[in-house]
Amino acid sequence: MNPLFKKIIAIIGAAVLIIVLNHIYGRVKKAFNMPANNKVVIIDAGHGGRDAGASGAGGLKEKDVNLEIAKRLKRYIEEGGGVAIMIREEDNRLYSLDSPNKKREDMKNRKQIIKENDADMLISIHLNSFPQHRYYGAQVFYFKDSDISRHLAAIMQQELKRVLDRNNDRVEKSTGEYFILKDNDIPSVLIECGFLSNPDEEKLLGMPEYQEKIAWSIYIGIIRFFSEPKPAIIDSKAFEFHAKLVCES
């Protein structure tokens, strides 16, 4: 076959492939629109500025990966008709340099942003690290007294496993330690997207295509949470408050 003809065939084939992929993407995007327009999701990209968070042996910094995943998630939410509020959109700090307790000020400022916005959900994005290198896999955490957050965490854990690694046997976990999750009036989860201390997972976490997969899995979790029927859930604090009113009446 004439080399020029081969080249023309290849160009036409590539053009057709692009058209087909764009058509498929358009259908997928339409199918995964937010179940209700204008749902507001606060995205907290953990750490930032001088606080790099965890670091991998290969030099990857948690703060940078957190932000990249957060930006991708923001794009998915906005393309789906929702509203995404980023606690930070660049490599900046949320504390003053002369603060006697920079970490505390940073966390207080993050919590203030959450309280000031009438949001429907909080997603806090982090990476894990451990002295032993063998540990790997994404895991979702929720505040121990919030049943609605537990429901969200269970959905997120399922999607992270389905999209990223079906062999990941980690399960959603309750905690009372993460300040960002405490006393929130909205469903809130903290997602440790993988272990920087695991050399293989560090390589994955540094890849843009893998960061995209993480953001996509979180987005599908958000879609499921807003679209699926909720189980009968009464938060512990709400139950205690109601019980107190009954007893006092």
C-alpha positions in Angstrom: 0.0 0.0 0.0 1.2 3.5 -0.8 2.8 5.1 2.3 0.9 8.3 1.7 -2.4 6.4 1.5 -1.5 4.6 4.8 -0.9 8.0 6.5 -4.2 9.3 5.2 -6.0 6.2 6.5 -4.3 6.6 9.9 -5.3 10.3 10.2 -8.9 9.5 9.3 -8.9 6.6 11.8 -7.6 8.9 14.6 -10.2 11.5 13.8 -13.0 9.0 13.9 -11.7 7.7 17.2 -11.7 11.2 18.7 -15.3 11.7 17.6 -16.4 8.4 19.0 -14.6 9.1 22.3 -16.1 12.6 22.6 -19.6 11.1 22.0 -19.1 8.4 24.6 -17.7 11.0 27.1 -20.7 13.3 26.5 -23.1 10.4 27.2 -21.2 9.4 30.3 -21.0 13.0 31.6 -24.8 13.4 31.0 -25.5 10.1 32.8 -23.5 11.2 35.8 -24.9 14.7 36.4 -25.5 15.6 40.0 -28.9 14.2 41.1 -30.0 17.7 42.2 -28.4 20.8 40.7 -26.6 23.2 43.0 -25.6 20.6 45.6 -22.8 22.3 47.5 -19.7 20.3 48.3 -16.8 21.7 50.3 -13.4 20.2 49.3 -10.6 20.3 51.8 -7.2 19.7 50.3 -5.2 18.8 53.4 -2.1 20.7 54.4 -0.5 23.4 52.3 2.2 26.1 52.4 5.0 25.2 54.8 3.0 22.2 56.0 3.8 19.6 53.4 2.1 16.8 55.2 3.6 13.3 54.6 6.4 12.8 52.1 7.3 9.7 50.1 10.8 8.3 49.6 10.6 9.4 46.0 10.1 13.0 47.1 6.3 13.2 46.5 4.6 15.7 48.9 1.2 15.0 50.3 0.0 18.7 50.1 0.7 18.7 46.3 -1.2 15.4 45.6 -4.1 16.4 47.8 -4.5 19.6 45.8 -4.3 17.9 42.4 -7.0 15.4 43.4 -9.2 18.2 44.9 -8.9 20.3 41.7 -10.0 17.3 39.6 -12.9 16.6 41.9 -14.0 20.2 41.7 -14.1 19.9 37.9 -16.3 16.8 38.0 -18.7 18.4 40.5 -19.1 21.6 38.5 -19.4 19.8 35.2 -22.2 17.7 36.8 -24.2 20.8 37.9 -23.0 21.0 41.5 -21.2 23.7 43.4 -17.7 23.0 44.7 -16.1 25.2 47.4 -12.3 24.7 47.8 -10.8 25.5 51.2 -7.6 26.1 49.3 -7.0 26.3 45.6 -3.2 26.8 45.6 -0.2 25.9 47.7 -1.0 28.3 50.5 -1.3 28.2 54.2 -4.3 29.0 56.4 -2.4 30.5 59.3 -0.2 33.5 60.0 3.6 33.0 60.2 3.8 34.6 63.7 1.1 32.3 65.1 2.2 30.4 68.2 0.3 27.3 67.1 0.1 27.3 63.3 -1.6 23.9 63.1 -4.4 24.9 65.4 -4.9 28.2 63.6 -5.0 26.4 60.3 -7.6 23.9 61.4 -9.7 26.6 63.0 -9.7 28.6 59.8 -10.7 25.5 57.8 -13.6 24.8 60.2 -14.7 28.4 59.9 -14.9 28.1 56.2 -17.1 25.0 56.6 -19.4 26.8 59.1 -19.7 29.9 56.9 -20.9 28.1 53.9 -24.3 26.5 53.6 -23.0 23.3 52.1 -24.4 19.8 51.7 -21.2 17.8 52.2 -17.5 18.0 53.2 -14.8 15.9 51.5 -11.4 16.2 53.1 -8.5 14.8 51.0 -5.3 13.4 52.5 -2.6 10.8 52.0 -1.5 8.2 54.5 1.9 7.2 55.8 3.3 4.5 58.1 6.8 3.5 59.2 6.3 0.0 57.6 6.3 0.2 53.8 4.0 -2.8 53.2 0.7 -0.9 54.0 -1.3 0.4 51.0 -4.8 1.3 50.0 -7.3 4.1 50.3 -9.4 4.3 53.4 -12.3 6.6 54.5 -12.8 8.0 58.0 -15.9 9.6 59.6 -16.7 11.1 62.9 -17.8 8.5 65.4 -21.0 10.2 66.4 -22.3 10.9 62.9 -24.4 8.1 61.4 -25.1 10.1 58.2 -21.3 10.5 57.7 -20.9 6.8 58.3 -23.3 6.1 55.5 -21.3 8.5 53.2 -18.1 6.8 54.3 -19.4 3.4 53.4 -20.3 4.5 49.9 -17.0 6.2 49.4 -15.1 3.1 50.5 -17.0 0.9 48.1 -16.3 3.2 45.1 -12.6 3.6 46.0 -12.3 -0.2 46.0 -14.3 -0.6 42.8 -12.4 2.0 40.8 -8.9 1.8 42.2 -8.2 -1.6 43.7 -10.7 -4.5 44.1 -8.1 -6.2 46.4 -8.2 -3.4 48.9 -9.8 -4.9 52.0 -9.8 -1.8 54.0 -13.2 -0.6 55.4 -14.5 2.8 56.5 -13.4 3.7 60.0 -14.9 5.8 62.7 -12.7 8.3 64.6 -12.9 11.0 67.2 -9.5 12.4 66.5 -9.8 14.4 63.2 -10.8 17.9 64.2 -12.0 18.7 60.7 -14.8 16.1 61.1 -16.0 17.1 64.5 -19.3 18.8 65.2 -20.2 19.3 61.6 -23.9 19.7 60.6 -23.3 18.1 57.2 -22.1 14.6 56.1 -18.3 14.7 56.4 -15.6 12.3 55.5 -11.8 12.3 55.4 -10.3 10.2 52.6 -6.8 8.9 52.9 -6.2 8.2 49.2 -3.2 5.9 49.6 0.1 5.4 51.4 3.1 7.6 50.4 5.2 5.3 52.6 4.5 2.5 50.1 7.0 2.9 47.1 4.6 1.4 44.6 1.6 3.4 45.7 3.7 6.6 45.9 4.4 6.1 42.1 0.7 5.7 41.4 -0.2 8.7 43.5 2.2 10.9 41.5 0.5 9.9 38.2 -2.1 12.4 36.8 -4.2 9.6 35.4 -4.3 7.9 38.8 -5.2 11.2 40.5 -8.0 11.4 38.0 -9.3 7.9 38.9 -9.3 8.9 42.6 -11.3 12.0 41.9 -13.7 10.1 39.7 -14.3 7.4 42.4 -15.0 10.2 45.0 -17.4 11.9 42.5 -19.3 8.7 41.9 -19.5 8.3 45.7 -21.1 11.8 45.9 -23.5 10.9 43.1 -24.6 7.8 44.9 -25.0 9.5 48.2 -27.3 12.1 46.8 -29.3 9.8 44.6 -29.8 6.6 46.6 -32.4 6.3 49.4 -30.9 7.0 52.8 -31.3 4.3 55.5 -33.2 5.3 58.7 -30.5 7.4 60.3 -30.6 9.4 63.5 -27.4 11.1 64.5 -26.4 10.3 68.1 -26.3 14.0 69.2 -29.8 14.6 67.6 -31.1 11.5 69.4 -29.7 12.6 72.8 -31.1 16.1 72.3 -34.6 14.7 71.5 -34.4 12.3 74.5 -33.5 15.2 76.8 -36.5 17.2 75.6 -38.9 14.2 76.1 -37.5 13.7 79.6 -37.9 17.4 80.6 -41.4 17.7 79.2 
